[in-house]
Amino acid sequence: MKPYVAILRSRFLTLLQYRAAALAGIGTQLFFGFVRVMIYDGFYRSSSGPHPLTLDQVTTYIWLGQAMLLLAMLDVDKDVAVMIRTGNIAYEMTRPLDLYNLWFARAVSGRAAPLSMRAIPIFVVAGIFLELQKPSSAGAAALFAVSLVGALLLAASLVVLMTISLLWTVSGEGIYRLASPLIFFFSGLVIPLPMFPDWMQQWIAVLPFRALIDTPFRFYLGSFNTTAAVMALLHQYVWIVTLVLLGRLILTRGLRLLAVQGG
């Protein structure tokens, strides 16, 4: 375990050096968050029908989404992609480490470092000036933290799975172009999932993507009763285990068929 923790820590500290990119991201996410809040404000003002979320809840949901945007902006590990294209993955296979665990540690740090640099300032600014509500209770805050860890692990498992696909596809553009719209739409980042029609709810509830964004946010808002909270956490962590096992299975098969040319 120590080697993987060391890799996670060293890459986390390395990625913390990209402060200019984080500042640019903070400004961009605040701007688009403000635009989205205005859109929903206009929608609520022009509608008199019942809504699954209040305007204050939607506003909080949006700012949480802007703060946690990187949990849904998933792509292949670019460094590993270069290793696969150049054949340097052969060196990775000679290390006395489990290759899946190595890539998973990289994926966790690759999400956690830029996320922390962007999320904390957005929380502060949105909480003081932009009507981001506090968690509904101390229990809701605790469950939000637990679910947020699950969302980070789920995001890492999806990143590793997408990266493993490069053993067959070489270029990561295809899987990225296919996965990004699905993740954005069905995670709740574009439209809060409670606002989807009833006939879609049962399908959305099964997919893993809601556990990236919607599940932690619903804990934050205090939307779950005890039974629903247990089921939401179970859904989240079952998908983590499923994707990790699937990734390991596909990686094992891919390495068996791997051929490195040149030298």
C-alpha positions, -999 to +999 in steps of 0.1 A: +000+000+000+028+024+008+041+027-028+006+036-041+001+062-013+036+077-021+026+079-058-007+095-050+009+120-027+038+129-051+015+134-080-010+153-059+017+177-048+030+180-084-005+189-097-009+216-070+018+236-089-007+244-117-021+274-100-027+296-131-048+269-146-068+266-114-074+304-113-086+304-149-109+275-141-123+293-110-131+324-130-147+304-158-168+283-134-180+313-115-190+330-147-210+301-161-225+293-127-238+329-125-253+325-160-270+292-151-284+307-119-299+336-140-314+311-164-331+291-137-342+323-119-360+334-151-375+299-155-389+299-119-402+334-122-422+325-154-435+292-141-463+288-116-464+250-115-449+228-088-412+220-089-392+191-074-366+216-060-370+252-048-351+280-064-328+282-034-321+245-037-314+247-075-291+276-069-272+256-043-272+226-067-257+247-095-229+262-073-221+227-060-219+216-096-195+244-105-173+237-075-172+199-082-171+202-120-140+181-123-157+151-109-176+148-142-149+161-166-133+128-171-107+119-196-080+093-201-047+097-183-026+115-208+007+103-194-004+067-196-018+073-231+017+084-242+032+053-226+009+031-246+015+048-279+053+048-275+056+013-260+070+027-227+042+008-210+066-021-210+087-003-184+055+001-163+050-037-164+085-044-151+078-024-119+071-045-087+037-029-085+001-038-095-005-019-127-042-013-120-035+000-085-008+023-099-031+038-125-059+041-099-036+060-076-027+083-105-064+088-113-073+097-077-046+123-074-054+136-109-089+143-098-083+154-062-056+180-067-072+203-093-106+197-077-094+209-043-077+240-058-110+250-076-137+238-052-125+256-020-124+291-035-157+286-053-173+274-021-161+305-003-171+330-030-205+314-037-212+310+000-205+346+008-218+364-023-238+341-045-265+324-023-249+290-018-267+276+012-251+257+040-257+220+044-292+213+058-277+198+090-245+185+105-256+149+095-261+161+060-226+176+059-211+144+071-230+122+046-220+147+019-183+142+028-187+104+027-205+105-006-179+130-020-151+105-013-172+079-031-177+102-060-139+107-062-133+070-062-160+064-088-145+091-110-111+075-107-124+041-116-141+055-147-108+073-157-089+040-153-115+021-173-113+047-201-075+046-200-074+008-202-095+010-234-064+026-251-048-008-252-072-014-281-081+020-294-047+038-290-063+073-294-084+084-264-105+109-284-132+084-293-139+072-258-137+107-245-162+121-271-186+093-263-184+093-225-184+130-218-219+139-230-233+108-211-215+117-179-224+154-181-261+147-188-268+118-165-248+130-136-270+160-130-244+186-140-264+200-169-299+197-154-305+187-117-317+151-119-348+157-097-361+179-126-361+151-151-395+135-161-407+106-140-403+081-168-366+087-170-360+086-132-359+048-130-333+045-157-312+074-144-313+058-109-295+026-122-267+043-140-234+051-121-232+087-133-257+101-108-233+090-080-207+115-093-227+147-089-264+142-079-259+118-050-235+140-030-255+171-037-288+155-026-271+146+007-260+182+010-295+194+005-309+169+029-332+154+003-328+117+015-346+100+043-327+072+062-337+045+038-330+065+007-296+076+021-285+040+027-296+030-008-278+060-024-245+051-006-250+014-015-256+023-052-225+045-052-201+020-036-215-010-055-207+008-087-172+016-075-165-021-068-181-032-101-160-008-122-128-017-104-134-054-109-144-048-146-113-026-151-090-053-136-106-080-158-102-059-190-066-049-181-056-085-175-070-095-209-054-065-226-019-072-212-021-108-224-027-095-259-002-066-257+026-065-283+053-038-280+072-031-312+106-014-315+132-010-289 
